[in-house]
């Protein structure tokens, strides 16, 4: 099957590309390299350096004629979405609608959309949070991710394009950008390896659901192999881990004695975020396979190698 992956040079997208190729599929990557890294593009994939909002996107579809689109490209910084919500919306909603229009025009049968669980649900009173819980995003980024889910759903109803929205928990692993405002595991790894003091915001008791990136890529493959599945699906472990616990586990995996310091809490930061993965197991046959300890060991080994380059 021929699959077009947007954001295929990015952290999660490049792992999705690798997984599709390993399963025997043909893959086309679309990425503008604004945040992606050309080093992570699998050499067996065909690459088009194109922005989602560009008219050139239609030419890629016309030339490649993909059967399936896995949409991972996004403006993914919550902080930037707050300071520049118009740009956030132009990429995540405008770019998403343009992509869906290309899907309609060129006969794409299946759309696998990478959404956000934590940012999409916002603060909830049900932990782990199921897909049936109302979405109450508190950032422009969360709003645009949920809005695009609705566009995917609408295109399913209007044009018969099968669409599924994978709501990710907090994803970590190799290739994540340690310089960004997200990705606490990557940031901790980078600081431990460069001699900087790792900083924990607030008391560190805020919790997240840490899910390894290769498990997320496997969930995308599951969504490809189950085209009958539509609507939102949480991709998560269902396990809460505090930042303090996470750092303790990373120090153990890294064999490092460095103690973290505490910085002021971030205003408006979610206190708890954890997603219920039951639907993914039931409809996709997917369960996370990499434990937090093993995932942290793999991630630290990757960043140690990168730092030595």
C-alpha positions in Angstrom: 0.0 0.0 0.0 1.2 3.5 -0.7 1.2 5.8 2.3 1.9 9.5 2.4 3.2 10.6 5.8 3.2 14.3 6.7 5.8 15.3 9.2 7.8 12.2 8.3 11.1 13.9 9.2 9.9 14.7 12.7 10.3 12.9 16.0 7.2 10.7 15.9 6.7 10.8 12.1 10.1 9.4 11.3 9.4 6.4 13.5 6.0 5.9 11.8 7.7 5.9 8.4 10.2 3.3 9.6 7.4 1.1 10.9 5.4 1.3 7.7 8.4 0.5 5.6 9.3 -2.5 7.8 5.8 -3.8 7.3 6.3 -3.8 3.5 4.5 -0.6 2.5 5.6 2.1 0.1 6.1 5.5 1.8 6.1 9.1 0.7 7.3 11.8 3.1 6.1 15.4 3.1 7.9 17.7 5.5 8.9 21.4 5.4 11.9 20.7 7.7 10.9 23.6 9.9 11.3 21.3 13.0 12.0 18.0 11.3 15.5 16.6 10.6 16.4 15.3 7.2 18.7 12.8 8.9 15.7 10.9 10.2 14.1 10.3 6.8 14.4 6.7 5.9 16.4 6.4 2.6 13.7 4.0 1.3 11.0 6.7 1.4 10.5 9.3 -1.3 10.8 12.8 0.2 9.1 16.0 -0.8 10.1 19.2 1.0 6.7 20.9 1.0 4.7 23.0 3.5 1.2 21.8 4.2 -0.1 25.3 3.3 1.6 25.4 -0.1 -0.2 24.9 -3.4 2.6 22.5 -4.2 1.0 19.9 -1.9 -1.6 19.1 -4.5 1.2 18.4 -7.0 2.7 15.8 -4.7 -0.7 14.1 -4.4 -1.1 14.2 -8.2 2.3 12.6 -8.7 2.2 10.1 -5.9 -1.5 9.1 -5.7 -1.3 7.7 -2.1 -4.0 5.4 -0.9 -3.6 6.4 2.8 -2.4 9.5 4.6 -0.8 9.5 8.0 -1.0 13.1 9.2 1.6 14.0 11.8 2.9 17.4 10.6 1.9 20.2 13.0 2.8 23.4 14.9 3.4 21.5 18.1 4.5 24.1 20.6 1.9 25.0 23.2 3.9 28.1 24.1 4.0 29.4 20.5 0.3 28.7 20.1 -0.3 31.1 23.0 1.9 33.9 21.7 1.0 33.4 18.1 -2.4 31.7 17.8 -3.0 32.8 14.2 0.2 31.0 13.1 -0.9 27.9 15.1 -4.3 27.9 13.5 -2.9 28.5 10.0 -0.7 25.4 10.2 -2.9 23.0 12.3 -6.3 23.9 10.9 -5.5 25.6 7.6 -2.9 23.1 6.7 -5.0 20.2 7.9 -8.0 21.3 5.8 -5.8 21.8 2.7 -4.5 18.3 3.3 -8.0 16.8 3.6 -9.0 18.6 0.4 -6.1 16.9 -1.4 -7.3 13.6 0.1 -10.8 14.2 -1.3 -9.5 15.3 -4.8 -7.1 12.4 -5.3 -9.1 9.5 -3.9 -7.4 8.8 -0.5 -9.3 6.0 1.3 -7.9 6.3 4.8 -6.6 9.2 7.0 -4.7 8.4 10.2 -4.6 11.7 12.2 -2.1 12.3 15.0 -4.0 14.3 17.7 -3.3 15.1 21.3 -4.7 13.6 24.4 -3.3 15.8 27.1 -3.7 19.1 25.3 -7.1 18.0 23.9 -8.8 16.9 27.1 -7.3 19.6 29.3 -7.8 19.2 33.0 -10.2 16.3 33.7 -11.8 14.8 36.8 -11.6 11.3 35.4 -8.1 9.6 35.5 -7.2 7.7 33.3 -9.3 9.7 30.9 -11.4 7.8 28.3 -12.3 8.9 24.8 -15.9 9.6 26.0 -14.8 12.4 28.2 -15.5 15.9 27.0 -12.6 17.7 25.3 -11.8 20.9 27.2 -8.5 22.2 25.8 -7.0 25.2 27.6 -4.5 26.2 24.9 -4.8 27.3 21.3 -2.7 24.3 20.3 -5.2 21.9 22.0 -8.1 23.7 20.3 -6.6 23.3 16.9 -5.8 19.6 17.4 -9.4 18.8 18.5 -10.8 21.1 15.7 -8.9 19.1 13.1 -10.3 15.9 14.5 -13.7 17.3 13.7 -12.7 18.1 10.2 -11.5 14.5 9.8 -14.8 13.2 11.1 -16.7 15.6 8.7 -14.7 14.4 5.7 -15.6 10.8 6.7 -19.3 11.6 6.7 -19.3 13.8 3.6 -16.9 12.1 1.3 -16.6 8.5 2.7 -12.9 8.8 3.7 -12.3 6.5 6.6 -10.7 8.6 9.4 -9.2 7.8 12.8 -7.7 10.3 15.3 -5.0 8.9 17.5 -4.9 10.9 20.8 -1.4 10.6 22.0 -0.3 10.8 25.7 3.2 12.2 26.4 5.5 10.6 23.9 9.2 10.2 24.5 12.1 8.4 22.9 15.0 8.7 20.4 15.0 11.7 17.9 13.0 14.0 20.2 14.3 17.6 20.2 16.0 18.3 23.5 15.9 22.1 22.8 12.2 22.4 22.6 9.7 23.4 25.3 8.1 20.0 25.3 9.8 16.6 25.8 11.0 16.5 29.4 12.8 13.2 28.9 14.8 14.5 26.0 15.6 17.7 28.0 16.7 15.7 31.1 18.9 13.5 28.9 20.5 16.4 27.2 21.2 18.2 30.5 22.7 15.1 32.2 25.0 14.5 29.2 26.2 18.1 28.9 26.8 18.9 32.5 23.8 21.2 33.0 21.6 20.9 36.0 18.2 19.3 35.3 15.4 21.5 36.4 12.0 20.3 37.7 9.2 22.8 37.5 7.3 23.2 40.8 7.2 20.3 43.2 7.5 17.7 40.4 4.4 15.9 41.6 2.5 16.7 38.4 1.8 13.5 36.5 1.9 12.4 32.9 1.4 9.2 30.9 4.8 8.5 29.3 4.5 6.4 26.1 7.5 5.2 24.1 7.7 6.4 20.5 8.1 3.0 18.9 4.9 1.9 20.6 3.2 4.9 19.0 4.5 4.0 15.6 3.1 0.5 16.1 -0.3 2.1 16.9 -0.2 3.9 13.6 0.4 0.5 11.9 -2.6 -0.9 13.8 -4.7 2.0 12.5 -3.6 1.2 9.0 -4.5 -2.4 9.3 -7.9 -1.7 10.8 -9.5 0.8 8.4 -12.9 0.1 9.9 -11.9 1.9 13.1 -12.9 5.6 13.1 -13.2 8.4 15.7 -10.8 9.1 18.6 -8.5 6.4 20.0 -6.2 7.1 23.0 -2.6 5.9 22.5 -1.2 5.7 26.0 -0.1 3.4 28.9 -2.8 4.3 31.3 -0.1 4.8 34.0 0.5 8.0 35.8 4.1 8.9 36.5 5.2 12.1 38.4 8.1 14.2 37.1 10.0 13.3 40.3 9.5 9.6 39.7 10.4 10.0 36.0 13.7 11.7 36.9 14.5 9.1 39.5 14.0 6.3 36.9 16.0 8.2 34.3 18.9 8.7 36.7 18.8 4.9 37.4 18.8 4.1 33.7 21.6 6.5 33.0 23.7 5.5 36.0 24.0 9.2 37.0 24.3 10.6 40.5 23.2 14.2 39.4 20.4 15.6 41.5 17.8 17.8 39.9 16.9 21.3 41.1 13.5 22.8 41.4 12.3 25.9 39.4 9.1 27.8 39.9 6.0 26.1 38.7 4.7 26.9 35.2 1.5 29.0 35.4 -1.5 27.0 34.1 0.3 23.7 33.8 -1.9 20.6 34.0 -1.6 18.8 37.3 -2.5 15.4 36.1 -2.7 13.8 32.6 -3.2 10.1 32.0 -5.3 8.5 29.2 -7.2 5.2 29.3 -5.9 2.9 26.6 -8.7 0.3 26.6 -10.3 1.2 23.3 -6.9 0.9 21.5 -6.5 -2.6 22.8 -10.1 -3.5 21.8 -10.4 -2.1 18.3 -6.7 -2.0 17.2 -5.3 -4.9 19.1 -2.7 -2.5 20.4 -1.0 -2.4 23.8 2.2 -0.6 24.8 5.1 -3.1 24.9 8.1 -1.0 26.2 8.2 -0.4 29.9 9.2 3.1 31.2 12.5 1.8 32.5 13.5 0.1 29.2 12.3 3.1 27.2 14.4 5.5 29.3 17.5 3.2 28.8 17.0 3.2 25.1 16.4 7.0 25.0 19.4 7.8 27.1 21.7 5.6 25.0 20.5 7.4 21.9 21.3 10.8 23.3 24.6 9.7 24.6 25.5 8.6 21.1 24.2 11.9 19.7 26.2 14.0 22.2 29.4 12.1 21.3 29.0 12.9 17.6 
